Amino acid sequence: MATVSPTPITPRDERAVTAHEALEPLYERLALYTESTLLSAAMAAGWPAEEATRALAALRLQDALSILCRANRGPRISMHSPTAE
């Protein structure tokens, strides 16, 4: 199984970037690791790579839609501000 090496995160008091910018590389590496692990598991269980890829894409879409629905019901939070607008 692949391992993920630590990604340094800029401390808040040394901010030259936003929290989003500091977290983005780690988020992308985690997403890639998660996707490859899920696809490997599905293919090891006998599912064709194409079908496993489609299923994973459907799950990602379902998750994104769920997040959007929750966001639309609550207070609107700007990506650039920690407070509600």
Backbone bond lengths (Angstrom), bond angles and torsions (degrees), N, CA, C in turn:
res aa  C-N    CA-C-N  psi(-1)  N-CA   C-N-CA  omega(-1)  CA-C   N-CA-C  phi
1 M - - - 1.446 - - 1.530 108.59 -
2 A 1.309 117.32 139.79 1.458 122.12 -179.72 1.521 110.43 -69.82
3 T 1.309 115.01 152.36 1.458 119.71 176.28 1.516 109.12 -116.30
4 V 1.310 115.83 155.65 1.459 122.15 179.30 1.513 107.50 -111.32
5 S 1.324 116.01 122.35 1.460 118.68 178.46 1.518 109.14 -80.90
6 P 1.337 116.67 152.50 1.462 120.42 -178.48 1.526 111.39 -59.99
7 T 1.311 115.60 141.90 1.452 122.02 174.78 1.514 107.77 -111.91
8 P 1.331 117.24 123.89 1.466 118.14 -178.86 1.527 111.22 -65.40
9 I 1.323 115.90 139.96 1.453 122.97 177.00 1.525 107.17 -114.33
10 T 1.318 116.55 128.14 1.459 120.73 -178.96 1.523 109.96 -64.30
11 P 1.350 117.82 126.09 1.465 120.27 177.43 1.524 110.93 -61.07
12 R 1.300 116.25 151.02 1.464 122.06 -175.76 1.523 111.65 -58.28
13 D 1.344 117.37 -39.96 1.462 119.35 -177.49 1.526 113.39 -74.80
14 E 1.320 117.71 -6.99 1.466 122.38 177.03 1.521 110.58 -112.53
15 R 1.309 115.87 25.88 1.463 120.98 -174.49 1.515 112.81 -62.45
16 A 1.281 115.18 122.42 1.454 122.72 167.50 1.520 107.22 -121.18
17 V 1.328 114.63 -7.66 1.462 122.06 -179.65 1.520 108.64 -133.49
18 T 1.320 115.83 167.35 1.462 120.08 176.48 1.529 109.29 -78.08
19 A 1.325 116.38 165.50 1.470 120.77 176.17 1.525 109.65 -59.05
20 H 1.324 116.01 -39.21 1.469 120.35 178.43 1.524 110.38 -58.22
21 E 1.315 116.73 -47.90 1.465 120.75 -179.42 1.527 111.88 -65.37
22 A 1.323 116.87 -34.94 1.460 120.31 179.61 1.527 111.63 -70.67
23 L 1.334 116.83 -35.88 1.458 121.40 -176.45 1.523 114.03 -87.59
24 E 1.327 117.01 -21.08 1.459 120.31 -173.64 1.530 114.56 -55.69
25 P 1.337 120.50 -46.28 1.476 118.52 179.92 1.528 112.53 -61.56
26 L 1.317 117.36 -40.36 1.459 120.69 178.45 1.523 110.79 -66.50
27 Y 1.322 116.70 -42.37 1.458 121.47 178.39 1.531 110.64 -59.10
28 E 1.334 116.52 -44.97 1.460 120.46 -178.96 1.528 111.32 -65.97
29 R 1.335 117.51 -40.52 1.456 120.48 178.49 1.524 110.84 -66.07
30 L 1.323 116.83 -40.42 1.460 120.83 178.19 1.523 110.76 -64.69
31 A 1.326 117.27 -41.62 1.469 121.09 178.69 1.526 110.50 -63.05
32 L 1.326 117.36 -43.44 1.456 121.11 178.92 1.526 111.10 -64.19
33 Y 1.325 116.93 -42.99 1.467 121.50 178.32 1.530 110.60 -62.51
34 T 1.328 116.23 -45.48 1.460 121.23 -179.38 1.525 110.70 -62.58
35 E 1.335 116.28 -45.89 1.461 120.47 -179.28 1.529 110.89 -62.41
36 S 1.321 117.60 -45.43 1.465 119.36 -178.14 1.528 111.10 -66.85
37 T 1.330 117.10 -35.87 1.460 120.77 178.34 1.529 110.87 -66.31
38 L 1.331 116.91 -44.57 1.462 120.92 179.54 1.526 111.41 -64.95
39 L 1.325 116.94 -43.99 1.466 119.67 179.73 1.523 110.87 -65.38
40 S 1.325 117.53 -40.42 1.467 120.67 178.14 1.524 110.84 -61.74
41 A 1.329 116.47 -42.85 1.461 120.72 -179.69 1.529 110.69 -64.51
42 A 1.330 116.74 -42.60 1.463 120.23 -179.99 1.524 110.85 -64.38
43 M 1.330 116.85 -42.67 1.469 119.68 -179.57 1.521 111.00 -70.21
44 A 1.335 117.51 -34.37 1.467 120.33 176.31 1.527 110.60 -65.52
45 A 1.334 116.67 -28.14 1.460 121.24 178.04 1.528 112.06 -83.82
46 G 1.347 116.74 -0.16 1.451 120.07 174.73 1.518 116.21 102.80
47 W 1.332 118.18 1.22 1.460 119.92 179.49 1.524 109.39 -80.25
48 P 1.343 117.49 139.30 1.465 120.17 176.28 1.540 110.20 -63.22
49 A 1.325 116.35 146.06 1.467 121.28 -177.65 1.532 111.57 -56.14
50 E 1.329 117.11 -41.41 1.465 120.60 -178.74 1.528 111.74 -63.12
51 E 1.317 116.36 -42.92 1.472 119.99 179.76 1.531 110.88 -68.55
52 A 1.325 116.62 -40.22 1.467 120.47 178.24 1.528 110.57 -64.45
53 T 1.323 116.74 -38.90 1.467 121.25 178.65 1.519 110.64 -64.69
54 R 1.333 116.99 -43.49 1.474 120.69 177.42 1.527 110.99 -62.96
55 A 1.325 116.98 -42.08 1.467 120.52 180.00 1.527 110.30 -63.80
56 L 1.328 116.79 -42.13 1.462 120.40 178.97 1.528 110.87 -64.64
57 A 1.326 117.13 -41.02 1.466 120.78 177.59 1.532 110.63 -62.41
58 A 1.322 116.71 -40.30 1.471 120.43 178.21 1.523 110.81 -64.86
59 L 1.322 116.78 -39.90 1.468 120.13 177.94 1.530 111.22 -65.01
60 R 1.346 116.79 -41.59 1.468 120.30 178.03 1.521 110.46 -62.28
61 L 1.336 116.85 -42.78 1.459 121.07 178.98 1.525 110.83 -63.21
62 Q 1.332 116.42 -45.00 1.462 120.93 178.64 1.528 110.65 -59.97
63 D 1.323 116.98 -41.73 1.461 121.76 178.91 1.528 111.00 -65.05
64 A 1.332 116.73 -44.51 1.467 120.52 179.59 1.524 111.18 -62.65
65 L 1.327 116.56 -42.57 1.461 119.90 178.49 1.520 111.64 -64.42
66 S 1.324 116.79 -38.46 1.457 121.07 177.80 1.527 110.55 -62.91
67 I 1.320 116.23 -43.26 1.466 120.95 179.05 1.525 109.92 -63.22
68 L 1.334 117.06 -43.95 1.461 120.49 179.05 1.523 111.73 -62.61
69 C 1.324 116.92 -40.74 1.466 120.32 178.90 1.522 110.80 -62.87
70 R 1.332 116.53 -44.37 1.473 120.01 177.93 1.520 110.82 -63.44
71 A 1.310 117.50 -40.17 1.461 121.86 -179.33 1.523 110.98 -65.53
72 N 1.315 117.19 -35.95 1.460 120.52 -179.10 1.524 112.59 -73.43
73 R 1.319 117.56 -20.22 1.465 120.98 178.83 1.515 112.43 -87.00
74 G 1.320 117.58 -25.29 1.462 121.34 -176.72 1.509 111.41 -98.96
75 P 1.337 116.27 -173.73 1.464 119.57 177.56 1.523 109.69 -65.55
76 R 1.295 115.90 146.07 1.458 120.23 179.76 1.523 109.51 -77.53
77 I 1.310 115.07 125.21 1.458 121.80 179.92 1.514 107.84 -113.26
78 S 1.306 115.88 125.26 1.455 120.47 176.72 1.515 109.44 -73.96
79 M 1.329 116.88 145.92 1.454 120.58 176.39 1.530 110.86 -68.90
80 H 1.321 117.11 -16.22 1.458 121.38 -176.20 1.514 112.60 -105.64
81 S 1.310 117.72 0.52 1.454 121.54 -177.51 1.524 109.60 -139.77
82 P 1.336 118.31 135.06 1.464 119.94 179.35 1.517 113.63 -78.58
83 T 1.338 117.82 0.46 1.465 120.01 -177.22 1.513 110.51 -111.14
84 A 1.322 115.08 157.53 1.462 120.64 178.51 1.515 109.76 -69.07
85 E 1.327 115.03 146.41 1.467 119.83 177.47 1.500 110.57 -92.10
